[in-house]
Amino acid sequence: MKKNLVFIDGSAGTTGLQVSARLSQRSDIRLISLAESDRKSEEKRASAMQEADVAILCLPDSAAVQAVAMVAGMDVRIIDASSAHRTADGWVYGFPELRPDQSQKIAEANLVSNPGCYASGFIALLHPLIENGLIAPDQTLITPAVSGYSGGGKNMIASMKEGNLPPHFDYSLGLSHKHIPEMMMHSGLRVAPLFMPSVGMFEQGMLVRLAIPAADFSKNVTIHDIHEIYQEAYHYHPMIRVCGLDEASSLQHSGQLSADGVAGQDGLEIFCFNNPETQQFLIIARLDNLGKGAAGAAVQNLNIMLGCSPNAGLNWDY
């Protein structure tokens, strides 16, 4: 009988707390806990990782690399929620919806890298377009995005609540955000996108956008063609909802799509908009940066690795 023992290394961080909240309510999961005094002990942490069926690393990049090194050569299964291993050899990318066999790869893997929040939205939008030949891999794409301030971790959360940050700001102005390498590798893109992230005065939520003029597509397409491609790509993936064109049309007339519309939930939505007169398309992924963009994705991968119900412990009103 499976014990389904899980150790969260970094359980006091923003993502770690969210993962703990999802798992602590489940009767089929047993969490391994360390005393406060042992949380920085390499020996205690390595022992907990070896005892667990799966260890989830909710650590800064450098600490995640160190944690993996502590158990090198040992039979340990790891989900790394940092960005340290998302393009690394030997790691399976933890986006089950990426390809038809991705869930099986995750199920069989010892080392799974949890996707980045922005990357999850970007890859969900772009990969089907490249796979179906609508976007060339060497196309330069424009990708504005906005996230809730919780994506910046405890320091940004504290700064925002203390009023030390503006209500909305752009960042990564050097066009070198750390998610770009995984965005390229796992979407099939060969040219770095012009990725423009920003932070808004809301705690959780995210919009990732592809703004594409018709001339940038490799062939003539309609909004119905694009919508159908997403429906086919995600028909069997319940954590991704492709919103209907009627719903998108209604939103287009109202002029509003809230970035925090799925805050607290663990799925991802895709909306397809266009302007026939200007021949321009706008495709948007909406997710919770701490849900499908972090903790929800980690739990989804955990479920797959342990052979649990895929959506166990996840919140998604689909």
C-alpha positions as CSV (number, residue, x, y, z in Angstrom):
1,M,0.0,0.0,0.0
2,K,1.3,3.4,-1.0
3,K,2.2,5.8,1.9
4,N,2.2,8.9,-0.4
5,L,4.7,10.6,1.8
6,V,5.5,14.1,0.7
7,F,8.2,16.5,1.9
8,I,8.0,20.2,1.1
9,D,11.4,21.8,1.3
10,G,10.8,25.5,1.8
11,S,7.3,25.1,3.2
12,A,7.4,28.6,4.8
13,G,7.7,30.4,1.5
14,T,4.9,31.8,-0.6
15,T,4.6,28.8,-2.9
16,G,5.4,26.3,-0.1
17,L,2.5,27.6,2.0
18,Q,0.2,27.3,-0.9
19,V,1.3,23.7,-1.6
20,S,0.9,22.9,2.1
21,A,-2.6,24.3,2.2
22,R,-3.7,22.1,-0.7
23,L,-2.1,18.9,0.6
24,S,-2.9,19.3,4.3
25,Q,-6.6,18.8,3.6
26,R,-6.1,15.5,1.9
27,S,-6.5,12.1,3.6
28,D,-4.5,10.3,0.8
29,I,-1.3,12.4,1.5
30,R,1.0,12.4,4.5
31,L,3.3,15.4,4.9
32,I,6.8,15.0,6.4
33,S,7.4,18.0,8.7
34,L,10.7,19.2,10.2
35,A,11.0,21.1,13.4
36,E,11.8,24.8,12.9
37,S,15.3,24.3,14.2
38,D,15.9,21.5,11.5
39,R,14.7,23.4,8.5
40,K,18.2,24.6,7.5
41,S,19.9,21.3,8.4
42,E,21.2,19.6,5.3
43,E,21.3,16.3,7.0
44,K,17.7,16.5,8.2
45,R,16.4,17.8,4.9
46,A,18.3,15.1,2.9
47,S,16.9,12.4,5.2
48,A,13.3,13.8,4.7
49,M,13.8,13.8,0.9
50,Q,14.9,10.2,1.0
51,E,12.0,9.2,3.2
52,A,9.4,10.9,1.0
53,D,7.8,9.3,-2.1
54,V,8.1,12.8,-3.6
55,A,9.9,15.9,-2.4
56,I,8.7,19.3,-3.5
57,L,11.3,22.1,-3.6
58,C,9.8,25.5,-2.9
59,L,13.2,27.3,-2.7
60,P,15.2,30.0,-4.4
61,D,17.1,28.8,-7.4
62,S,20.5,28.5,-5.7
63,A,19.0,26.7,-2.8
64,A,17.1,24.3,-5.1
65,V,20.4,23.4,-6.9
66,Q,22.0,22.8,-3.5
67,A,19.1,20.6,-2.4
68,V,19.3,18.5,-5.5
69,A,23.1,18.1,-5.0
70,M,22.5,16.9,-1.4
71,V,20.7,13.8,-2.7
72,A,22.7,13.2,-5.9
73,G,22.9,9.5,-6.7
74,M,20.1,8.6,-4.4
75,D,16.7,7.2,-5.4
76,V,14.8,10.4,-4.7
77,R,11.8,11.8,-6.7
78,I,11.7,15.6,-6.9
79,I,9.4,18.4,-8.1
80,D,11.4,21.6,-8.3
81,A,9.2,24.7,-8.2
82,S,12.1,27.0,-8.7
83,S,13.4,28.1,-12.2
84,A,16.7,26.3,-11.7
85,H,16.0,23.2,-13.7
86,R,13.4,24.1,-16.3
87,T,15.7,23.8,-19.2
88,A,18.1,21.4,-17.6
89,D,19.0,18.0,-19.1
90,G,17.6,15.0,-17.3
91,W,14.5,16.9,-16.0
92,V,11.0,16.4,-17.3
93,Y,9.0,19.6,-17.8
94,G,6.0,19.6,-15.6
95,F,3.3,20.9,-18.0
96,P,1.1,17.9,-18.5
97,E,-0.8,19.6,-21.3
98,L,2.3,20.2,-23.4
99,R,2.1,17.0,-25.5
100,P,0.0,13.8,-25.6
101,D,2.7,11.8,-23.8
102,Q,3.8,14.5,-21.3
103,S,1.7,13.2,-18.4
104,Q,3.3,9.7,-18.9
105,K,6.7,11.3,-18.9
106,I,5.9,13.0,-15.6
107,A,4.5,9.9,-14.1
108,E,7.7,8.0,-14.8
109,A,10.2,10.7,-13.9
110,N,12.3,11.1,-10.9
111,L,13.1,14.8,-11.6
112,V,10.2,17.1,-12.6
113,S,10.6,20.9,-13.1
114,N,7.5,22.9,-12.3
115,P,6.8,25.6,-15.0
116,G,7.1,29.3,-14.4
117,C,3.9,31.3,-14.1
118,Y,4.4,33.5,-17.1
119,A,5.8,30.5,-19.1
120,S,2.7,28.4,-18.4
121,G,0.5,31.0,-20.0
122,F,2.9,31.7,-22.9
123,I,3.4,28.0,-23.7
124,A,-0.3,27.2,-23.5
125,L,-0.9,29.9,-26.1
126,L,2.0,29.4,-28.4
127,H,2.9,25.7,-28.6
128,P,-0.4,24.7,-30.4
129,L,0.1,27.5,-32.9
130,I,3.7,26.4,-33.7
131,E,2.7,22.7,-33.8
132,N,0.0,23.4,-36.3
133,G,2.2,25.6,-38.5
134,L,0.5,28.9,-37.9
135,I,3.5,30.6,-36.3
136,A,7.0,30.0,-37.6
137,P,9.6,29.2,-34.9
138,D,11.7,32.1,-35.9
139,Q,8.9,34.7,-35.6
140,T,9.5,37.5,-33.1
141,L,6.4,37.7,-30.9
142,I,5.2,40.6,-28.7
143,T,4.1,39.3,-25.3
144,P,2.8,41.8,-22.7
145,A,1.8,40.3,-19.3
146,V,0.6,41.3,-15.9
147,S,0.8,39.4,-12.6
148,G,-0.4,39.9,-9.1
149,Y,2.2,41.1,-6.6
150,S,2.4,37.7,-4.8
151,G,4.5,36.5,-7.7
152,G,7.4,38.6,-6.2
153,G,7.4,36.5,-3.0
154,K,7.3,37.6,0.6
155,N,9.4,40.8,0.1
156,M,7.2,42.2,-2.7
157,I,4.1,41.2,-0.8
158,A,5.3,43.1,2.2
159,S,6.4,46.1,0.2
160,M,3.1,46.3,-1.7
161,K,1.1,46.1,1.5
162,E,3.2,48.8,3.2
163,G,2.6,51.1,0.2
164,N,6.2,51.1,-0.9
165,L,5.5,50.2,-4.5
166,P,3.5,51.9,-7.2
167,P,0.0,50.5,-8.0
168,H,1.2,49.2,-11.4
169,F,4.8,48.9,-12.8
170,D,6.7,47.3,-15.6
171,Y,9.9,45.5,-14.9
172,S,12.6,43.4,-16.6
173,L,13.1,46.4,-18.8
174,G,16.3,44.8,-20.2
175,L,14.1,42.3,-22.0
176,S,15.9,39.4,-20.3
177,H,13.3,37.9,-17.9
178,K,14.4,34.5,-16.4
179,H,11.4,32.7,-17.8
180,I,12.4,33.4,-21.5
181,P,14.6,30.4,-21.9
182,E,11.9,28.0,-20.9
183,M,9.3,29.9,-22.9
184,M,11.4,29.3,-26.0
185,M,12.4,25.7,-25.3
186,H,9.0,24.3,-24.5
187,S,7.0,26.3,-27.0
188,G,9.3,25.5,-29.9
189,L,10.3,29.1,-30.5
190,R,13.8,29.8,-31.7
191,V,13.8,33.6,-31.3
192,A,13.3,35.3,-27.9
193,P,9.9,37.0,-27.6
194,L,9.7,40.6,-26.7
195,F,8.3,39.8,-23.3
196,M,7.1,42.7,-21.2
197,P,6.0,41.7,-17.7
198,S,4.3,44.0,-15.2
199,V,2.9,43.9,-11.7
200,G,-0.5,45.3,-10.6
201,M,-2.2,46.1,-7.3
202,F,-3.9,42.8,-6.8
203,E,-2.5,39.8,-4.9
204,Q,-3.1,36.8,-7.2
205,G,-3.9,36.5,-10.9
206,M,-2.2,36.9,-14.2
207,L,-2.8,37.7,-17.9
208,V,-0.3,36.6,-20.6
209,R,-1.0,38.0,-24.0
210,L,0.0,37.3,-27.6
211,A,-0.7,40.3,-29.9
212,I,-0.5,39.0,-33.5
213,P,-1.2,40.9,-36.7
214,A,-2.6,38.6,-39.4
215,A,0.5,39.1,-41.5
216,D,2.6,37.4,-38.8
217,F,0.8,34.1,-39.3
218,S,2.3,31.5,-41.7
219,K,-1.0,31.1,-43.5
220,N,-4.4,32.8,-43.7
221,V,-6.4,32.1,-40.6
222,T,-9.7,33.2,-39.0
223,I,-10.5,33.5,-35.3
224,H,-12.5,30.3,-35.8
225,D,-9.4,28.5,-37.0
226,I,-7.4,29.6,-34.0
227,H,-10.1,28.7,-31.6
228,E,-10.5,25.2,-33.1
229,I,-6.8,24.6,-32.7
230,Y,-6.9,25.3,-29.0
231,Q,-10.0,23.2,-28.5
232,E,-8.3,20.3,-30.2
233,A,-5.1,20.8,-28.2
234,Y,-6.8,20.9,-24.8
235,H,-10.0,18.9,-25.2
236,Y,-8.7,16.1,-22.9
237,H,-7.0,18.4,-20.4
238,P,-9.5,19.6,-17.7
239,M,-7.2,22.1,-16.1
240,I,-7.3,24.2,-19.3
241,R,-10.5,25.9,-20.4
242,V,-10.8,27.3,-23.9
243,C,-13.5,29.9,-23.6
244,G,-16.1,30.0,-26.3
245,L,-16.1,32.7,-29.0
246,D,-19.5,33.9,-27.9
247,E,-18.1,34.5,-24.4
248,A,-15.0,36.3,-25.9
249,S,-17.3,38.4,-28.1
250,S,-19.3,39.4,-25.0
251,L,-16.1,40.4,-23.2
252,Q,-14.9,42.2,-26.2
253,H,-18.0,44.4,-26.1
254,S,-17.8,45.0,-22.4
255,G,-14.1,45.8,-22.8
256,Q,-12.9,44.2,-19.6
257,L,-11.1,41.0,-18.7
258,S,-10.0,41.0,-15.1
259,A,-6.5,39.7,-14.3
260,D,-7.6,38.2,-11.0
261,G,-10.7,36.5,-12.4
262,V,-9.5,33.0,-11.5
263,A,-7.6,33.9,-8.3
264,G,-7.6,31.0,-5.9
265,Q,-8.1,28.5,-8.6
266,D,-5.7,26.0,-10.2
267,G,-6.7,26.0,-13.9
268,L,-6.0,28.2,-16.9
269,E,-8.3,29.9,-19.3
270,I,-7.7,30.9,-23.0
271,F,-9.6,33.7,-24.7
272,C,-9.4,34.5,-28.5
273,F,-10.2,38.0,-29.7
274,N,-9.8,39.7,-33.1
275,N,-10.5,42.8,-35.0
276,P,-11.6,41.9,-38.6
277,E,-11.1,45.4,-39.8
278,T,-7.5,45.8,-38.8
279,Q,-6.7,42.1,-39.2
280,Q,-5.3,41.8,-35.7
281,F,-5.6,39.0,-33.2
282,L,-5.3,39.1,-29.4
283,I,-5.0,35.8,-27.5
284,I,-4.9,35.8,-23.7
285,A,-4.2,33.2,-21.1
286,R,-5.6,33.9,-17.6
287,L,-4.4,32.0,-14.6
288,D,-3.5,32.4,-10.9
289,N,0.2,33.0,-10.7
290,L,0.2,30.9,-7.4
291,G,-2.3,28.4,-8.8
292,K,-1.6,26.9,-12.3
293,G,1.4,29.2,-12.2
294,A,3.0,27.6,-9.1
295,A,1.4,25.6,-6.3
296,G,-1.5,24.2,-8.3
297,A,0.8,23.0,-11.0
298,A,3.1,21.4,-8.4
299,V,0.1,19.5,-6.9
300,Q,-1.1,18.5,-10.4
301,N,2.4,17.0,-11.1
302,L,2.5,15.4,-7.7
303,N,-0.9,13.7,-8.4
304,I,0.5,12.3,-11.7
305,M,3.7,11.1,-10.1
306,L,1.9,9.3,-7.3
307,G,-0.9,7.9,-9.5
308,C,-3.6,9.8,-7.6
309,S,-6.7,11.3,-9.3
310,P,-5.2,14.0,-11.6
311,N,-7.3,16.8,-10.1
312,A,-7.2,15.7,-6.4
313,G,-6.8,18.7,-4.1
314,L,-7.1,21.2,-6.8
315,N,-9.7,24.0,-7.1
316,W,-11.1,24.5,-10.6
317,D,-14.7,25.5,-11.5
318,Y,-14.5,24.1,-15.0
